[in-house]
Amino acid sequence: MYKKNNTKLLFDIFITFFKIGSVTFGGGYAMIPLIEREVISNKGWIKNDEEIIDVFAVSESIPGAIAINSSTFVGYKIAGRSGAIAAMMGVVLPSFIIITLIATFFSKFQDNEIVKAAFMGIRSAVVALILMAAIKVGKKAIRDKLATVITIATVVLILILDIHAIFTIIGGALVGLIVYFTLPHKLKDIHGEGGNVN
């Protein structure tokens, strides 16, 4: 989905991701539900949930923070390179400003009981945001028994066997490729009639 570059669109992309970056605590995973709501429900820049899930999957599978990767990816889909830069700058700038202020002043207030109480509440809210993102992505991504097995195996490998996440991502990709080349009808069943398995 590509829209013609123009100043108004680029400014809208920047402001949208600046707002997301300004109100999200807890890193990229906590941003996922906000990005999804903004680009699909509010702006209509991406038309369906499947596309945004793919964006998050690719963003998590490559080096870098998922918030920056996914915002850059979405910006590119909307308005090419200029859109990617606008989205990336929008999502990064609030953190840059805030962390600069915190680095300057936080050491003076970190032991304050009011500040400690505020961060206790913030941490709890962040957990809820990450859990909500996991549930929403899981509902759309886990569609059959194979996906369920891959999900459970990944959790076991990472949490119990302490396997690095990159190896589970590579393993998931290999399983997907094996299914693609050996059982193409399986992908058609998963993705529906509109799925491209050719």
DAMO-V907769 format. One record per residue. N is the residue number from 1. RES is the residue in one small letter. PHI is phi in whole degrees, -180 to 180 (NA if undefined). Layout:
n = <N & N>
res = <RES & RES>
phi = <PHI & PHI>
This chain:
n = <1 & 2 & 3 & 4 & 5 & 6 & 7 & 8 & 9 & 10 & 11 & 12 & 13 & 14 & 15 & 16 & 17 & 18 & 19 & 20 & 21 & 22 & 23 & 24 & 25 & 26 & 27 & 28 & 29 & 30 & 31 & 32 & 33 & 34 & 35 & 36 & 37 & 38 & 39 & 40 & 41 & 42 & 43 & 44 & 45 & 46 & 47 & 48 & 49 & 50 & 51 & 52 & 53 & 54 & 55 & 56 & 57 & 58 & 59 & 60 & 61 & 62 & 63 & 64 & 65 & 66 & 67 & 68 & 69 & 70 & 71 & 72 & 73 & 74 & 75 & 76 & 77 & 78 & 79 & 80 & 81 & 82 & 83 & 84 & 85 & 86 & 87 & 88 & 89 & 90 & 91 & 92 & 93 & 94 & 95 & 96 & 97 & 98 & 99 & 100 & 101 & 102 & 103 & 104 & 105 & 106 & 107 & 108 & 109 & 110 & 111 & 112 & 113 & 114 & 115 & 116 & 117 & 118 & 119 & 120 & 121 & 122 & 123 & 124 & 125 & 126 & 127 & 128 & 129 & 130 & 131 & 132 & 133 & 134 & 135 & 136 & 137 & 138 & 139 & 140 & 141 & 142 & 143 & 144 & 145 & 146 & 147 & 148 & 149 & 150 & 151 & 152 & 153 & 154 & 155 & 156 & 157 & 158 & 159 & 160 & 161 & 162 & 163 & 164 & 165 & 166 & 167 & 168 & 169 & 170 & 171 & 172 & 173 & 174 & 175 & 176 & 177 & 178 & 179 & 180 & 181 & 182 & 183 & 184 & 185 & 186 & 187 & 188 & 189 & 190 & 191 & 192 & 193 & 194 & 195 & 196 & 197 & 198>
res = <m & y & k & k & n & n & t & k & l & l & f & d & i & f & i & t & f & f & k & i & g & s & v & t & f & g & g & g & y & a & m & i & p & l & i & e & r & e & v & i & s & n & k & g & w & i & k & n & d & e & e & i & i & d & v & f & a & v & s & e & s & i & p & g & a & i & a & i & n & s & s & t & f & v & g & y & k & i & a & g & r & s & g & a & i & a & a & m & m & g & v & v & l & p & s & f & i & i & i & t & l & i & a & t & f & f & s & k & f & q & d & n & e & i & v & k & a & a & f & m & g & i & r & s & a & v & v & a & l & i & l & m & a & a & i & k & v & g & k & k & a & i & r & d & k & l & a & t & v & i & t & i & a & t & v & v & l & i & l & i & l & d & i & h & a & i & f & t & i & i & g & g & a & l & v & g & l & i & v & y & f & t & l & p & h & k & l & k & d & i & h & g & e & g & g & n & v & n>
phi = <NA & -123 & -113 & -61 & -65 & -157 & -60 & -63 & -64 & -63 & -65 & -64 & -62 & -59 & -64 & -59 & -76 & -65 & -64 & -62 & -65 & -78 & -110 & -103 & -106 & 102 & 88 & -61 & -64 & -70 & -79 & -53 & -64 & -71 & -61 & -60 & -64 & -68 & -80 & -101 & -75 & -83 & -102 & 69 & -71 & -118 & -85 & -142 & -66 & -60 & -65 & -71 & -64 & -63 & -60 & -65 & -64 & -64 & -63 & -79 & -87 & -119 & -60 & 112 & -72 & -62 & -64 & -70 & -61 & -69 & -66 & -64 & -61 & -64 & -59 & -66 & -65 & -81 & -145 & 66 & -61 & -63 & -66 & -63 & -66 & -62 & -66 & -63 & -63 & -62 & -80 & -86 & -58 & -59 & -63 & -61 & -66 & -66 & -67 & -65 & -66 & -64 & -60 & -79 & -116 & -63 & -59 & -80 & -122 & -63 & -94 & -69 & -63 & -66 & -64 & -60 & -65 & -62 & -70 & -62 & -67 & -63 & -61 & -65 & -66 & -64 & -59 & -63 & -64 & -66 & -64 & -62 & -63 & -62 & -66 & -65 & -66 & -61 & -62 & -90 & -92 & -97 & -113 & -148 & -65 & -62 & -63 & -64 & -63 & -61 & -62 & -64 & -62 & -64 & -61 & -63 & -62 & -80 & -80 & -97 & -92 & 59 & -79 & -63 & -60 & -61 & -71 & -71 & -66 & -62 & -61 & -62 & -64 & -63 & -61 & -60 & -67 & -62 & -63 & -60 & -86 & -105 & -134 & -60 & -66 & -63 & -65 & -64 & -64 & -71 & -88 & 87 & -61 & -80 & -68 & -96 & -117 & -90>
